[in-house]
Amino acid sequence: MRHSKKRLQLGRFGAWRRATLASLARSLFIHQSIRTTKSRAKAAQPLIEKLISLAKENNLAARRRAFKGLQDHSLVNLLFNDIAPRFSARPGGYTRVLGLGPRRGDNAEMAVLELVEIKKKEKKSAKKAKAPEAQAQLEKSKAVPEKPAATEKPAEEKKPEARPKEKEKPPIKKEPSKKFLGGLRSIFKKERDSL
């Protein structure tokens, strides 16, 4: 008898279910928030919580156990160096499941599985940091043509380039040669006997 053997089986055999849960865990650690079905989110939540608790130990044995589940060294480094320190003061409850309602195609309940403490992305600040560098490069590029202009030879010695300017062609608009129903008529047209 299967007393106390309750588990979200997800309609899969053992190896397939473990692979699905490991894939959900990998995606969550990469993106910090994923959209999936509610049953998959609830099934993956204990595995993810255990991996984060394991990462808080931060020793070699814990890293090896985490690698066994994740199968990716860069993800193990991300988990131990970035995600686990965020939850150092929290004793548990590292993830949350937020319901989204039914999916349109098959009416499956959808949910968002996310980490409780999501790190803000720094893409905008990186762009701002690049902007002054780009402006400095533009100023340098503008300064370079001005120096040779001051030391130019007289206009008589310069040879004019014989490159005529190309005229811009208007964009070509392709129109369908036949209308949709016209094309169908030619396909299903009855052949008439010619006597």
C-alpha positions in Angstrom: 0.0 0.0 0.0 1.1 3.5 -0.8 0.6 5.2 2.6 2.4 8.5 3.0 3.8 8.3 -0.6 2.1 11.4 -1.9 4.1 13.2 -4.6 3.3 15.4 -7.6 4.1 12.9 -10.3 3.3 15.2 -13.2 2.2 12.2 -15.4 5.8 11.1 -15.9 8.0 8.2 -14.9 10.8 8.8 -12.4 13.7 9.8 -14.5 11.6 12.0 -16.7 10.1 13.7 -13.7 13.5 14.3 -12.1 14.8 15.8 -15.4 11.8 18.1 -15.6 12.3 19.4 -12.1 16.0 19.8 -12.7 15.3 21.8 -15.8 12.8 24.0 -13.9 15.5 24.6 -11.2 18.1 25.5 -13.8 15.8 28.0 -15.5 14.8 29.6 -12.2 18.4 30.1 -11.2 19.2 31.7 -14.6 16.2 33.9 -15.0 15.1 34.3 -11.3 11.5 34.1 -12.4 9.8 31.6 -14.7 6.3 31.0 -15.9 5.0 27.4 -15.8 2.0 25.4 -14.7 1.0 25.5 -11.1 1.5 21.8 -10.5 5.1 21.9 -11.9 5.9 25.0 -9.9 4.7 23.3 -6.7 6.6 20.1 -7.5 9.9 22.1 -8.3 9.7 24.3 -5.2 11.0 21.7 -2.6 14.0 20.9 -4.9 14.9 24.5 -5.3 14.6 25.3 -1.6 16.9 22.3 -0.8 19.5 23.5 -3.4 19.5 27.0 -1.9 19.8 25.7 1.6 22.7 23.5 0.4 24.4 26.5 -1.2 24.3 28.3 2.1 26.7 25.7 3.6 29.3 26.7 0.9 31.7 23.8 1.1 33.1 21.3 -1.4 30.7 18.5 -0.6 27.7 20.8 -0.9 29.0 22.0 -4.3 29.3 18.4 -5.5 25.8 17.6 -4.3 24.4 20.7 -6.1 26.3 19.7 -9.3 24.6 16.3 -9.1 21.2 18.0 -9.5 22.1 20.9 -11.8 24.7 19.3 -14.1 26.3 22.7 -14.9 29.4 24.2 -13.2 28.6 27.8 -14.1 25.1 27.4 -12.5 26.6 25.9 -9.4 29.0 29.0 -9.1 26.0 31.3 -9.7 24.0 29.5 -7.0 26.9 29.5 -4.4 28.3 33.0 -5.1 25.3 35.1 -6.0 22.0 33.5 -5.0 22.9 31.9 -1.6 24.4 35.1 -0.1 21.1 36.9 -0.8 19.3 34.5 1.5 21.9 34.2 4.2 19.6 35.8 6.8 16.5 33.9 5.7 15.9 30.5 7.3 13.6 29.2 4.5 10.9 30.2 2.1 13.2 31.2 -0.8 10.6 30.9 -3.6 7.0 31.9 -4.1 4.3 30.7 -6.5 1.9 33.3 -7.8 -1.2 32.1 -9.7 -1.9 33.6 -13.2 -5.1 31.9 -14.1 -5.9 29.3 -16.8 -3.9 28.9 -20.0 -5.9 29.6 -23.1 -5.3 26.4 -25.1 -5.9 23.7 -22.5 -7.2 25.5 -19.5 -4.2 24.4 -17.3 -3.6 26.6 -14.3 -0.5 28.8 -14.9 1.7 30.3 -12.2 4.9 32.3 -11.8 7.7 30.6 -9.8 10.2 33.2 -8.6 12.9 33.8 -6.0 11.7 36.0 -3.1 14.7 38.3 -3.4 15.3 39.1 -7.1 18.5 40.9 -8.0 18.0 44.0 -10.1 19.5 43.9 -13.6 22.3 46.4 -14.2 21.9 46.7 -17.9 20.7 50.3 -17.8 23.7 51.5 -15.7 26.1 49.7 -18.0 24.6 51.6 -21.0 25.1 54.9 -19.0 28.7 54.0 -18.3 29.4 53.3 -21.9 27.8 56.6 -23.0 30.7 58.9 -21.8 33.2 56.5 -23.4 31.3 56.7 -26.7 31.2 60.5 -26.5 34.9 60.6 -25.9 35.5 58.4 -29.0 33.3 60.6 -31.1 35.2 63.7 -30.0 38.5 62.0 -30.9 37.2 61.0 -34.3 36.0 64.5 -35.0 39.4 65.9 -33.9 41.3 63.6 -36.3 39.9 65.0 -39.6 40.5 68.6 -38.5 44.3 68.2 -38.2 44.9 67.0 -41.8 42.6 69.8 -43.1 45.0 72.4 -41.7 48.0 70.9 -43.5 46.3 70.3 -46.9 48.0 71.1 -50.2 46.6 73.7 -52.4 43.4 72.9 -54.4 45.3 72.9 -57.7 47.5 69.9 -56.8 44.6 67.8 -55.5 43.1 65.3 -58.0 39.3 65.3 -58.0 37.7 61.9 -57.5 35.6 60.8 -60.4 32.9 58.9 -58.5 29.4 60.0 -59.5 26.9 59.9 -56.7 24.5 57.0 -57.0 20.8 57.9 -57.0 18.7 56.3 -54.4 16.2 53.9 -55.8 12.7 53.8 -54.4 11.8 50.7 -52.5 10.3 48.0 -54.6 6.8 47.0 -53.5 5.9 43.5 -54.3 2.2 42.9 -54.7 0.7 39.4 -54.9 0.2 38.4 -58.5 -3.1 36.7 -57.8 -5.6 37.1 -55.1 -6.0 34.3 -52.7 -9.3 33.0 -54.1 -8.1 33.5 -57.6 -5.2 31.1 -56.9 -7.6 28.5 -55.5 -9.8 28.7 -58.5 -7.0 27.8 -60.8 -6.1 24.8 -58.6 -9.6 23.4 -58.4 -10.7 24.4 -61.9 -12.5 21.7 -63.8 -10.9 20.8 -67.1 -13.4 21.1 -69.9 -13.4 18.7 -72.8 -12.8 20.5 -76.0 -14.6 18.8 -78.9 
